[in-house]
Amino acid sequence: MARRQRAEAARTAADFHERAALLTVGTAGAVPTVATGLADSTTPSREQRRVALVHAGANTSYARQALRAAQREAAPEPALP
């Protein structure tokens, strides 16, 4: 029984680290994309500015959600009664 519990705990820890790595890569990739979108928003075409701002907003929203998910992942689990 203890062997099975240790194996499950190891899988859970590995899953946590994989999710954390994916969140880190995704969030790190969103930051330069937001900066590029904001830089593109200075172009003279109104349509190009609109698309750039939509992309920057979408990536900012993603980054915020990813950071919240990472915070929830890192929060300690409540003790069972």
N, C-alpha and C positions, 0 to 999 in steps of 0.2 A: 504494500500500500504506500509506504513512504517513498519508494522508488518512483511510483507513478506520479506522486505529488511533486517530487523534485523535477521530473521530466516536464510536467505541466508548467511549473514555475520557470524553468529554463526557456520553454517556448514562449511564455508570456513576456519574459524579459527581452527575448530576441525580437518579438513583434513590436514591442515598445520602441526599441532602438531603430528598427526599420521605419516605423511611422515617423519618429523624430527626424531621421535623416531626410525622408521625403519632404516633410514640412520645412525643414531648413533649406533644402535646395529650391523648393518652390517659392518660398518667401524671398530668398536671395535673388532669384531670377526676376521676381516682380519689381524689385526696387529700380534696376536700370531701365526696365520697360516703362515704368511710371515717369522716370526722368526724360526718357526719349519722347514719350507722348506729350509731356509738358513743353519740351523744346520744339516739337513739331507744331504745337498750337500757335506758334508765332508766324506760321506761314501765311501768305496773303490770301489764299483762297478760303472762303467761309466754310465750304464743305470739308476741306482738309482740317481746319481748326476744330470743327465739330467732331469729326472722327477721332482726332487726336485726343480731345478731351474725354470722349466716351471711353476710349481705350485706357487712358490714365485713371479714370474713375473706376473702371472695372478691375484693373490691377490693384488699385488701392483697396478696394473692397475685398478682393481675394486675400491680400496680405493681412488685412485686419482679421478676417475669419481664420486664416491659418495660424496667426499668433494666438488668437483665443483658443483654438483647438489645442495648440501646444501647451498653453497654460492649464487647460483642463486635464491634459495627459499628465502633466507634471505634478498636479495637485495630489496630495496623499489620499488614499482611499479611507473612508470612514471605518472605524473599527466596528466589527460585528458585535451585536449584543450577546 
